[in-house]
Amino acid sequence: MTDIQSLLNQIDKTKALIDSRRPFAPEEVKELDAYFRIGTTYSSNALEGNTLTLTETKVLLEDGLTAGGKPLRDCYEAVGHAKAYDFMLEAARSEPFAFSNDIILNLHRLFYRGIDSDKAGVYRDRQVFITGTEYVPPPSAGLPALMMGFVDELNDMRERVHPVRFAAFAHRKLVDIHPFTDGNGRTARLLMNLILVNRGYQIVIIPPALRVDYINALKAAQRERDPGDEAFIQLIAEREIEAQRDYCRMFGIKPPG
């Protein structure tokens, strides 16, 4: 396994170069937000089995045109995720910033309300089970207390842990708690990116091609014997590096050697 600290050092060196190019013009920020809005919506949904292609997602979000023959739910997921993405950016750029249950609930509500308005932004009221893993999420009765503790933990950690490690932790912990009946993975990825944007890092996209690696890394962190989140942190760090390369390519910045 790659040394994670070396990856974080590389990320911070590249971040310094990108920061030297700031501030971006308002038009540049708008175009970047739109670029990642489509990419994150497509990839995050595709990880969960959504059948819309990147092009179909782009046409739906930009032109409001649905793809013929595709499930209506897939379209609702794309539109909902895009709305949650917009809120994620707004929350990440708000000052002063603090984590709250309302932020997490609203990320889920905006994503899920077109699919099931009664369950959107509402903690689950029953036990759920995750296919393909031995991990069993906590009972529903304890969710309010678990989520309050999670938010307190996030606010306590935000200045003490490297932002990429912190973002990976927040993602993994929310998936562990599994507070919603459905949509936990997408909410967790939005929360992860909220943290990265808030701290001046780039939005992480996990492509469908890495779905198996992504799931296995999460399973390694959740297993009963010798759990460890290093593989998951490494995956997120590597995706941050890829996102930085995208920025450097778009702005003609030569990344550090």
CORQUIMO-V709523 format. One record per run of one state. SS is the DSSP state (H for helix, E for strand, L for the rest). FROM is the first residue (numbers start at 1). LEN is the number of residues. If there is no record, write none. Layout:
{{SS/FROM/LEN} {SS/FROM/LEN}}
This chain:
{{L/1/3} {H/4/18} {L/22/4} {H/26/22} {L/48/6} {H/54/10} {L/64/8} {H/72/21} {L/93/8} {H/101/12} {L/113/27} {H/140/18} {L/158/5} {H/163/15} {L/178/6} {H/184/15} {L/199/9} {H/208/15} {L/223/7} {H/230/22} {L/252/6}}
